[in-house]
Amino acid sequence: MTKIHSSAVIEPGAELDETVEIGPYAVIGAHVKIGAGTKIGSHSVLEGHTTLGKDNQIGHYAALGGAPQDMKYRGEPTQLEIGDRNTIREFTTIHTGTVQDTGLTRIGNDNWIMAYVHIAHDCIVGNHTIFASNAQIAGHVQVGDWAILGGMAGVHQFVRIGAHSMLGGATVLIQDIPPFIMAAGDKAKPHGINLEGLRRRGFTSAAITTLRTAYRTLYKAGLSLEEAKIQLAELAAQADDGNAHVQELLSFIADTQRGIIR
C-alpha cells in the first residue's frame, strides 16, 4: 500500500501509485502524477502539472513543478515530465515550461541530479546524465545523453550540451558544447574528448581514435569552422569505425544557433 506520512499534504486530484512513499511534511499538488516505486523525501513540494515515472528517488526539500522564472509567464497550465529511475537530491528546483515556448520541461531516465541543482523552464534533459551539486541551467537548455555537468557549472539559456560531453566544475558555458568534448573555464574552452567516459561506455579503440582525429580537425588544425566541417565530412565518409559519431558531431554543429565553443 501507499506509504504516506501523516503530516504530508496530498491535494485532492493527485494520482499516486499504490507503491509510492511520501515523507513527512511533503506537499503533493492536485495535478501531480507519481508512478510506481517512487519515493518523495520529507518537506519536498511537487506542484503544477507534474508527472513522475517509476522508481524515482526525490530528496528532502526538493521543489518540482513550480512556476517558471520567466516574466512572460501568466499562469498557464504548463508541464514538467520526469521519467524513470532518476535520483534528484536535496533542494533541487525544476520548473515547468512556458506556454509561449514549448510549454514543457522534460527530464529523461536514469539521471543523477545532486543537491541544489536548478533546471529552468523548457529545458530538455536526456538519459544517464550527471548534474553535480549547484549546477545551474537556464531556460531552454538541451542536455544530451550521458553528459556530465560539474559542480557550480552555469549554462546560458538556449545552449545545447552534446551527448557524452563533460563540463568542468564552475564552468561558464555560453555557447554549445559539441558531443564527446570536455570543456572547462570561464568562459568554457575545449580540453579534448571525454576519453575516460567514452571508454566506460564501451566505445571501441578505433572509434575513439576517429573522434580524436575529429577533435584535432575541429580545434587544433587552425581551420575555420567551415573548413573543419568539410574535413569532418570527409573523415565521416572514410572512417570504418566511428563514422556515425563524426556524423553526429557534424549534425550537432549544423544545428547550432548560438555557435559552438572554439
Secondary structure, DSSP 8 states (H G I E B T S, - for coil): --EE-TT-EE-TT-EE-TT-EE-TT-EE-TT-EE-TT-EE-TT-EE-SEEEE-SS-EE-TT-EEEE--S-TT--S---EEEE-SS-EE-TT-EEE---TTTTSEEEE-SS-EE-TT-EE-TT-EE-SS-EE-TT-EE-TT-EE-TT-EE-TT-EE-TT-EE-TT-EE-TT-EE-SBB-TTEEEETTTTEEEEE-HHHHHHTT--HHHHHHHHHHHHHHHTS---HHHHHHHHHHHHHH-SSSHHHHHHHHHHHHT-SS-B--
